[in-house]
Amino acid sequence: MPFDFFRERSLQHIRAVMAFAFFFLTWGSCVSGQSDLPNAGSSPPATDASSPAEVPGKSPDEFRFTVAWVSTGGSYIYVPEKWGELRINLVNNRDEPRDLMCATYFQDQPNLQFGRRVWVPAKSTLRISHPIVIPARDPSQGRALNLQSLVVDATEGGDVLVKNNTGQMLHDGALLVTFSGRNTGLIGTTGTDRDVPSAEVTDLIMATRVSQQLSNRYSLLLDQFLPADESELSSLDHLVLLENRITQDLAAMAALRHWLHQGGRLWIMMDQVDPIVLESLFGDDFKGHVVDRVGLTTVRIDKGPTLSNPDGDVGESTDHEEPVEFVRMVTSNIDVTHEVNGWPAAMTKAYGDGRVLITTLGPRGWMTARPPNSRQSEDPAFTSQWIPLTSMNDIASDFFAMREPELIAHSAMEPQVREYVGYTIPSWGLIVGTLIGFSLVLVLIALALLRSGRLESLGWIGSLLAIAVSIGLLSIGRSYRHGIPATVASIQVAQAMTGTDDVRTQGIVAVYQPEGSASPIQVTGGGRMMPDMSGLENSNRRMVTTDLGAWHWENLPQPPGLRATPFTRSETVVDRLEARASFDAQGMVGTYSGRLSPGSDSLIATRDGRLGVQLNGDGSFTARADDVFSKDQFLGAGLLSDEQDRRRRTLEKILANPKRKDYPDRPQLMFWSDQWKHGFQFGDAMKPQGTTLVAIPLILERPVIGSEFVIPSPLLTYRNQRNPDGSPPSTMWNHARKEWQERSVPATSWLNIQIPRELLPIQGTRLRIEMNVSGPIGRVEVLGLRNREVVSLETQMDPVGALAIEINDASVLSVNSDGGLILGISAGDPKRPELTQTIDKPGNKEAEYPSIKQDQNAKINYWRIESLTVQLWAKTIEPRENN
């Protein structure tokens, strides 16, 4: 339980004893005391910080310091209450190098500084940046944020303030913040003779943003050095990649990948870049190649086939005087949304919490000129001279959408991480026993003094006894408090990025200091964390960056008590975290490898369920098809320990998050480990506590041809399928919400059961359907397709609760080339409408039922399919020649 609770309970006990004891102090000297328990709200002692001296007799021309808030591509984007990157320029005109520390603060927060230690060679200009947190700002105050900087020269051994070119100690600057959400940035140029992207690229970006009711503003990232940390990109929601230069900058590519995995939206225009961009970004997870590049004077963009519309939609044709470049490309693990001449024109791919859009058609192919007399907004920021085609509007509505909510809220993890700071409090038995003993002793002393005729001595004797009891209880409370060592506890989620050596971690760290500490908070391996500074607002705190991923806090004491802070961190590991799995007759078998030894409480998680895993010490694991977890089960253990209960609650917050039904985008092997280090340092000799949920995307491998195996239900998802007669699909199953709808009349839903693509081609041999129903459903029938004809496979009458249906007819279990197996579920009994509809009036009900829908006195009873899962037995087959 949290230490704050322990502290409050201890104080209550001790105060009660002291109040009872000092009641007997009716005369004598007045005894006063103060508890030495930490007060988290008290101000820290003032820190003695000597002020740097001024530089005497130095010419201002020897040094210049400026804050760069604009580039050749326009102003940088800063968003209030988010991390940003402050870009600074330093000019050293001396004949010797200088060792400098540059610290910057906002005028509204003079006690919170962000700085960078740098070494500037002689006769040189240094352009560098460091992280900074933009303060909260009300739009009514305007966009401009004034800031001031101090530059300290430590070259000659002392800290000397460097003046600006006007002779002042403070270097003034400013930057602009944006209050609009969904900001877009463009990376790179298009062509060796240009220093900005081509007009057709920017025209398309502006047109698509305006079509989504966003402003036509965007930011150009044209600096020589691209952002090397994902926090530098945190103010951007969308990025458009237009050049290959990033493939030569490993730090920038890693930053882009981490930003994308955190929830960014990335648009890669293949007519502007080479395939090496995809290979560098996705690593081994990229499967595809470019066939050639052609020019098209007539472009027709068709909507690709979907389950609800297997034939797709034919798009509109546009003619162009100058050919539009089209990259003909082949991929195997990405969703194609639009096509041109049968080739992919737009593709999307989920990547962590983010999403990638890849277009192969040049910008002019996606838009048309706006008619001269068409109406536009009176605000120039919401106008464009181009109109996106319908196909691009469909794409833009997804690309420019709001970011997905965070996977797990920090507020959900904080109560659990506080539980790691263990405690014991003086028991009520000890407190009450002490009070009773004190009272009995006092009574006995009073009786003895009464018999001896010296009752007047009870006052000073009682006072001394009360003091002794109070001192004893205070000593007990102090010993209990100091029984908790300085502790740093954490709960974190470490997610491996498919195909790469990168891992992204997010979590919360709680630090308990019994007496407070002056140890610096620091990190050397990257990460972002803003410590809890409540109560420290009046102290001059400074975050100093010394290198990429290395920073520490100066003059930031750690007060007594327990404080919790969220953090994020991305890193590249030497030994990649990887999990591979295949299928056999029992379920799944696989191996895990990586820098961490296998952990405990392992499972396989998908969007459609969870599967218990037996993970061995050598990294091998098995997952039996009959070890599927129930809806509310998140661990395989029966009786949970306190640690396992914390793990269960964390998994429930992640996997049952109603706002993130899209997670995970692919099957994940998950296990818990106490070996993963968060990398933040709070002092020496601190007791480490906590745990890490490690999530590794599963790489599925196809069994050898002819193998028979079973696919567990969590690996099989199903979506609505257009009815065999071509009519629109039923709405009985809502795939977006992952739930079956309540009904009162019979309905039939055709489902496309999706087989993992990695297993194709296969032939189904047996299917098991398990469902739970509620209400007067009357009848459940399973339908199939044999030679494109609808056939009834099994019917159950008046089912109640759970039921299971076995299908052993292989002729209706064929899997098409897209990995779909088609089945129909018909529910409700049309011959017995009285099951769901009754009439509150006498008469011949059988004669009345045909018109019951129009009867206002009818009462409706509803039924529902509460859950439905499928499990498939199949065997691998030879690929067909036409595939």
Sequence and secondary structure as in RCSB ss.txt:
>XXXX:A:sequence
MPFDFFRERSLQHIRAVMAFAFFFLTWGSCVSGQSDLPNAGSSPPATDASSPAEVPGKSPDEFRFTVAWVSTGGS
YIYVPEKWGELRINLVNNRDEPRDLMCATYFQDQPNLQFGRRVWVPAKSTLRISHPIVIPARDPSQGRALNLQSL
VVDATEGGDVLVKNNTGQMLHDGALLVTFSGRNTGLIGTTGTDRDVPSAEVTDLIMATRVSQQLSNRYSLLLDQF
LPADESELSSLDHLVLLENRITQDLAAMAALRHWLHQGGRLWIMMDQVDPIVLESLFGDDFKGHVVDRVGLTTVR
IDKGPTLSNPDGDVGESTDHEEPVEFVRMVTSNIDVTHEVNGWPAAMTKAYGDGRVLITTLGPRGWMTARPPNSR
QSEDPAFTSQWIPLTSMNDIASDFFAMREPELIAHSAMEPQVREYVGYTIPSWGLIVGTLIGFSLVLVLIALALL
RSGRLESLGWIGSLLAIAVSIGLLSIGRSYRHGIPATVASIQVAQAMTGTDDVRTQGIVAVYQPEGSASPIQVTG
GGRMMPDMSGLENSNRRMVTTDLGAWHWENLPQPPGLRATPFTRSETVVDRLEARASFDAQGMVGTYSGRLSPGS
DSLIATRDGRLGVQLNGDGSFTARADDVFSKDQFLGAGLLSDEQDRRRRTLEKILANPKRKDYPDRPQLMFWSDQ
WKHGFQFGDAMKPQGTTLVAIPLILERPVIGSEFVIPSPLLTYRNQRNPDGSPPSTMWNHARKEWQERSVPATSW
LNIQIPRELLPIQGTRLRIEMNVSGPIGRVEVLGLRNREVVSLETQMDPVGALAIEINDASVLSVNSDGGLILGI
SAGDPKRPELTQTIDKPGNKEAEYPSIKQDQNAKINYWRIESLTVQLWAKTIEPRENN
>XXXX:A:secstr
  HHHHHHHHHHHHHHHHHHHGGG  SS        S  TTS          EE TT  GGGEEEEEE EETTEE
    TTSEEEEEEEEEE SSS EEEEEEEEETT TTEEEEEEEEE TTEEEEEEEEEE     GGG SEEEEEEE
EEE TTSS EE   TTS SSEEEEEE    SS EEEES SSTT SS  HHHHHHHHHHHHHTT  S  EEE  SS
   SGGGGTT SEEEE  SGGGG HHHHHHHHHHHHTT EEEEETTTS THHHHHHHGGG  EEEEEEEEEEEEE
EEE   SS TT B   EEEEEEEEEEEEEEESSSEEEEEETTEEEEEEEEETTEEEEEE B GGGGEEE  TT  
  SSGGG  SEEE HHHHHHHHHHTS     SS HHHHHHHHHTTS      HHHHHHHHHHHHHHHHHHHHHHH
HHT GGGHHHHHHHHHHHHHHHHHHHHHHHHTTS  EEEEEEEEEE TTSSEEEEEEEEEEEESS B    EESS
  EE    TT TTS EEEEEEETTEEEEES  B SEEEEEEEEEEEE SS  EEEEEE SSEEEEEEESSS   E
EEEEEETTEEEE EE TTSEEEEETT B  TT   S SS  HHHHHHHHHHHHHHT TT TT  SS EEEEEES 
    EE  SS EEEEEEEEEEEEEE    TT EEEE GGG EEEE   TTS    SSEETTTTEE  BSS EEEE
EEEE  GGG SEEEEEEEEEEEEES   EEEEEEEETTEEEEEEEEES  EEEEEEE  GGG B  TTSEEEEEE
EES TT GGGTEEESS S HHHHGGGGGG TTEEE  BEEEEEEEEEEEEE    TT 
